[in-house]
Amino acid sequence: MAHCNHRRSENIDGDFYVDSTCINCDTCRWMAPEVFYEIGSQSAVQHQPANESDRLRAMQALLACPTASIGTIKKPEDIKDVHQSFPILVAENVYHCGYHAEDSFGAASYFIQRSEGNVLVDSPRFAPPLVKRLEEMGGVRYLYLTHRDDVADHQKFREHFNCERILHEDEITQDTRSVEVQLSGADPVQFTPDLLIISVPGHTKGHTVLLYNKTFLFSGDHLAWSSDLDQLIAFRSACWYSWAELTRSMQKLAGYSFEWVLPGHGRRYYADPETMQQQMQHCLNWMTQM
């Protein structure tokens, strides 16, 4: 938990604060941008919550923080209600899990509620309040893992829900050698009629993305929105395998239609399919100039 005696001096006075253990993962800043900001390569509080909706988002960010670096001076009386607010609806039947894991450097995880079996996309922390809520929502049938970096507590979710984990064989490590469904090759996999897995090597060799209902793209660390550049981007400074391969993968991905980009790291983005295609081309032009 956060410690007041480690509170950063950059925090504005008030109840909420960020302490010096912050790893600058950006989680709190995109979850509650009206409260948190970046200063000195870490997060801090720029405005105390001005109303109940601001407070809810700040509290959700507090619980999502992978290093428990956010705290409050007063003991929060609404903590149980905030736990109950997870997972947070994104759109339709897609939710943001919260409870980001330090092992994944604060990567976001998502939950798809579907009659054919619910899907957990990448692994959050195995937090009891979240696990209880997922049980109430029908459990987890599949745990889809985009790549090796964001697997976090996958084994605990497997043991608790008896779900099938899905990961490309080029991403298998000692920790994930028992994954039930090990993908291979570069061809797209129509896993179910509404779930398409697309191979996008670049960030890592076996990175894949998941396209749900031709609408929601769960992009892992392949593609995200940059609020600084105001465009879709790939992570040049965090490309562990091949930038050339990543560019080719992005060109392939541009051939698909979708409306949402839901990344592990980076910001979400929503647009109609035509605008999304324009943004993808803008991203590709930017990548070829890097």
C-alpha positions as CSV (number, residue, x, y, z in Angstrom):
1,M,0.0,0.0,0.0
2,A,1.0,3.6,-0.5
3,H,2.8,5.4,2.3
4,C,2.1,9.0,3.2
5,N,5.7,9.6,4.3
6,H,6.8,8.7,0.8
7,R,4.3,11.0,-0.8
8,R,5.7,12.9,-3.8
9,S,6.1,16.6,-3.3
10,E,4.5,17.2,-6.7
11,N,1.1,16.1,-5.4
12,I,-1.4,18.9,-4.8
13,D,-2.6,19.1,-1.2
14,G,-5.5,17.0,-0.4
15,D,-6.7,13.5,0.3
16,F,-5.3,11.6,-2.7
17,Y,-1.6,11.3,-3.4
18,V,1.0,9.2,-5.3
19,D,4.1,8.0,-3.5
20,S,7.6,7.5,-4.8
21,T,7.1,3.8,-5.6
22,C,5.3,4.8,-8.9
23,I,6.7,3.0,-11.9
24,N,5.2,5.4,-14.4
25,C,3.0,2.8,-16.1
26,D,0.4,5.4,-17.0
27,T,-2.6,3.5,-15.6
28,C,-3.9,6.2,-13.3
29,R,-3.5,8.9,-15.9
30,W,-5.7,7.3,-18.5
31,M,-8.2,6.0,-15.9
32,A,-8.6,9.3,-14.1
33,P,-6.9,12.1,-16.2
34,E,-8.8,14.8,-14.4
35,V,-7.0,13.8,-11.2
36,F,-3.6,12.4,-12.1
37,Y,-0.8,13.7,-14.4
38,E,2.9,12.9,-15.2
39,I,5.6,15.0,-13.7
40,G,9.3,14.1,-13.2
41,S,8.8,10.6,-14.9
42,Q,6.2,9.6,-12.3
43,S,2.5,10.2,-11.7
44,A,1.2,12.7,-9.2
45,V,-2.2,14.3,-8.2
46,Q,-2.8,17.5,-10.1
47,H,-6.4,18.1,-9.0
48,Q,-8.2,16.5,-6.1
49,P,-11.6,14.9,-7.2
50,A,-14.1,17.7,-7.7
51,N,-17.3,15.4,-7.6
52,E,-18.4,11.9,-7.0
53,S,-17.6,10.7,-10.6
54,D,-14.1,12.1,-10.3
55,R,-13.7,10.3,-7.0
56,L,-15.0,7.0,-8.3
57,R,-12.4,7.1,-11.2
58,A,-9.6,8.1,-8.8
59,M,-10.5,5.2,-6.5
60,Q,-10.7,2.8,-9.4
61,A,-7.2,3.9,-10.4
62,L,-6.1,3.4,-6.8
63,L,-7.2,-0.2,-7.0
64,A,-5.9,-0.7,-10.5
65,C,-2.4,0.6,-9.7
66,P,0.0,-2.3,-10.1
67,T,2.4,-1.1,-7.4
68,A,-0.2,0.2,-4.9
69,S,1.5,3.6,-5.2
70,I,-1.8,5.6,-4.8
71,G,-3.1,6.4,-1.4
72,T,-5.6,8.5,0.6
73,I,-5.0,10.4,3.8
74,K,-8.5,9.4,5.1
75,K,-9.6,5.8,5.2
76,P,-11.9,5.4,2.2
77,E,-15.4,4.4,3.4
78,D,-16.5,3.5,-0.2
79,I,-13.8,1.0,-0.9
80,K,-16.2,-2.0,-1.0
81,D,-18.4,-0.2,-3.5
82,V,-15.4,0.6,-5.7
83,H,-14.3,-3.0,-5.7
84,Q,-17.9,-3.9,-6.9
85,S,-17.5,-1.5,-9.8
86,F,-15.0,-3.8,-11.5
87,P,-14.8,-5.0,-14.1
88,I,-15.7,-1.6,-15.7
89,L,-17.8,-1.6,-18.8
90,V,-16.1,-0.3,-22.0
91,A,-18.8,-1.0,-24.5
92,E,-21.5,-3.6,-25.2
93,N,-20.2,-6.8,-23.4
94,V,-16.6,-5.8,-23.1
95,Y,-15.1,-4.8,-19.8
96,H,-11.8,-3.5,-18.4
97,C,-10.7,-5.7,-15.5
98,G,-8.6,-3.3,-13.5
99,Y,-6.2,-4.7,-10.9
100,H,-3.2,-4.3,-13.1
101,A,-0.2,-6.5,-12.4
102,E,3.3,-5.3,-11.6
103,D,4.7,-8.3,-13.4
104,S,3.1,-7.0,-16.6
105,F,4.3,-3.4,-15.9
106,G,0.7,-2.4,-15.4
107,A,-0.8,-3.8,-18.6
108,A,-4.6,-3.6,-18.9
109,S,-6.6,-6.8,-19.1
110,Y,-10.1,-7.1,-20.6
111,F,-13.1,-9.4,-20.1
112,I,-15.6,-10.4,-22.8
113,Q,-18.9,-11.7,-21.5
114,R,-20.4,-14.1,-24.1
115,S,-23.0,-16.9,-24.1
116,E,-20.5,-19.2,-25.8
117,G,-18.0,-18.8,-22.9
118,N,-16.4,-15.7,-21.4
119,V,-12.9,-14.7,-22.4
120,L,-10.2,-13.0,-20.3
121,V,-7.8,-11.1,-22.4
122,D,-4.3,-11.1,-20.8
123,S,-4.0,-11.6,-17.1
124,P,-4.8,-9.1,-14.3
125,R,-3.8,-9.6,-10.7
126,F,-5.6,-12.6,-9.1
127,A,-7.5,-10.2,-6.8
128,P,-10.2,-11.8,-4.7
129,P,-12.8,-9.1,-5.4
130,L,-12.3,-9.3,-9.1
131,V,-12.3,-13.1,-9.1
132,K,-15.7,-13.0,-7.2
133,R,-17.1,-10.6,-9.7
134,L,-16.0,-12.8,-12.6
135,E,-17.6,-15.8,-11.0
136,E,-20.9,-13.8,-10.8
137,M,-20.6,-12.9,-14.5
138,G,-20.2,-16.6,-15.5
139,G,-16.6,-17.4,-14.9
140,V,-13.8,-17.7,-17.5
141,R,-13.7,-20.3,-20.3
142,Y,-10.7,-18.9,-22.2
143,L,-7.7,-16.9,-21.1
144,Y,-6.2,-15.5,-24.3
145,L,-2.7,-14.2,-23.9
146,T,-1.4,-11.7,-26.5
147,H,2.3,-12.4,-25.8
148,R,4.8,-13.4,-23.1
149,D,5.0,-10.0,-21.3
150,D,1.4,-9.8,-20.0
151,V,0.7,-13.3,-18.6
152,A,0.9,-12.2,-14.9
153,D,-1.3,-14.6,-12.7
154,H,-2.4,-16.8,-15.6
155,Q,-1.7,-20.0,-13.6
156,K,-4.0,-18.9,-10.7
157,F,-6.8,-18.1,-13.1
158,R,-6.3,-21.5,-14.8
159,E,-6.5,-23.4,-11.5
160,H,-9.5,-21.4,-10.2
161,F,-11.7,-21.3,-13.4
162,N,-10.3,-24.4,-15.2
163,C,-10.1,-22.2,-18.3
164,E,-8.1,-22.9,-21.4
165,R,-5.1,-20.6,-22.0
166,I,-4.2,-19.6,-25.5
167,L,-0.7,-18.4,-26.4
168,H,1.5,-18.6,-29.5
169,E,4.3,-21.2,-29.3
170,D,6.9,-18.6,-30.0
171,E,5.9,-16.9,-26.7
172,I,6.1,-20.0,-24.5
173,T,8.5,-19.7,-21.6
174,Q,9.2,-21.9,-18.6
175,D,6.3,-20.2,-16.8
176,T,3.8,-20.9,-19.6
177,R,5.0,-24.3,-20.9
178,S,1.7,-25.9,-19.7
179,V,-0.6,-23.6,-21.7
180,E,-3.4,-25.7,-23.2
181,V,-3.8,-24.1,-26.6
182,Q,-0.4,-23.3,-28.2
183,L,-0.8,-21.5,-31.6
184,S,1.7,-22.0,-34.4
185,G,2.5,-20.3,-37.7
186,A,1.5,-17.0,-39.1
187,D,-1.9,-17.7,-40.5
188,P,-5.0,-16.2,-38.8
189,V,-6.9,-18.6,-36.6
190,Q,-10.7,-18.4,-36.6
191,F,-10.9,-19.8,-33.0
192,T,-14.7,-19.4,-32.9
193,P,-17.1,-17.6,-35.3
194,D,-16.7,-14.4,-33.3
195,L,-13.0,-14.7,-32.2
196,L,-10.2,-14.2,-34.8
197,I,-6.6,-14.5,-33.7
198,I,-4.1,-12.6,-35.9
199,S,-0.4,-13.1,-35.9
200,V,1.5,-9.8,-35.6
201,P,5.2,-10.5,-34.9
202,G,7.3,-7.5,-34.2
203,H,7.1,-6.4,-30.5
204,T,7.9,-10.0,-29.8
205,K,8.3,-12.9,-32.2
206,G,5.0,-14.6,-31.5
207,H,2.8,-11.7,-30.6
208,T,-0.9,-12.1,-31.7
209,V,-4.0,-9.9,-31.4
210,L,-7.6,-10.8,-30.9
211,L,-10.4,-9.4,-33.1
212,Y,-13.8,-9.9,-31.5
213,N,-17.0,-9.6,-33.5
214,K,-15.1,-7.6,-36.2
215,T,-15.4,-4.6,-33.8
216,F,-13.0,-4.9,-30.8
217,L,-9.3,-5.3,-31.4
218,F,-7.4,-6.4,-28.3
219,S,-3.9,-5.3,-29.4
220,G,-1.6,-6.2,-26.5
221,D,1.6,-4.2,-27.1
222,H,1.3,-4.1,-30.9
223,L,-0.9,-1.0,-31.4
224,A,-2.2,1.8,-29.1
225,W,-3.3,5.4,-29.2
226,S,-0.8,8.0,-28.2
227,S,-2.3,11.1,-26.5
228,D,1.0,12.9,-27.0
229,L,1.2,12.3,-30.7
230,D,-2.6,12.2,-31.2
231,Q,-2.4,9.1,-33.4
232,L,-2.2,5.4,-33.4
233,I,1.4,4.1,-32.8
234,A,3.6,1.1,-32.3
235,F,6.2,1.2,-29.6
236,R,9.6,1.8,-31.3
237,S,11.5,2.0,-28.0
238,A,9.9,-1.2,-26.8
239,C,10.2,-3.4,-29.9
240,W,12.0,-6.5,-28.6
241,Y,12.0,-8.6,-31.8
242,S,12.0,-6.6,-35.1
243,W,10.7,-3.2,-36.2
244,A,10.7,-4.3,-39.8
245,E,8.5,-7.3,-38.9
246,L,6.3,-5.1,-36.8
247,T,5.7,-2.7,-39.7
248,R,4.8,-5.7,-42.0
249,S,2.4,-6.9,-39.3
250,M,0.8,-3.5,-39.1
251,Q,0.3,-3.5,-42.8
252,K,-1.4,-6.8,-42.6
253,L,-3.6,-5.6,-39.7
254,A,-4.7,-2.6,-41.7
255,G,-6.5,-5.0,-44.0
256,Y,-9.1,-5.8,-41.2
257,S,-12.1,-3.7,-40.1
258,F,-12.6,-2.8,-36.5
259,E,-13.8,0.1,-34.3
260,W,-12.0,-0.3,-31.0
261,V,-8.3,-0.6,-30.2
262,L,-7.9,-1.9,-26.7
263,P,-4.2,-2.2,-25.8
264,G,-2.3,-3.6,-22.9
265,H,-0.1,-0.5,-22.8
266,G,-1.0,2.8,-24.2
267,R,-4.4,4.4,-24.6
268,R,-7.7,3.1,-26.0
269,Y,-9.1,4.4,-29.3
270,Y,-12.6,4.3,-30.8
271,A,-13.6,5.4,-34.3
272,D,-15.9,4.3,-37.1
273,P,-14.3,1.8,-39.5
274,E,-13.5,4.4,-42.1
275,T,-11.8,6.7,-39.7
276,M,-10.0,3.8,-38.2
277,Q,-8.6,2.8,-41.6
278,Q,-7.4,6.4,-42.1
279,Q,-5.7,6.3,-38.7
280,M,-4.1,3.0,-39.5
281,Q,-2.6,4.4,-42.7
282,H,-1.4,7.4,-40.8
283,C,0.3,5.0,-38.3
284,L,1.9,3.1,-41.1
285,N,3.2,6.3,-42.7
286,W,4.7,7.3,-39.4
287,M,6.3,3.9,-38.8
288,T,8.1,4.0,-42.2
289,Q,9.7,7.3,-41.3
290,M,11.0,6.1,-37.9
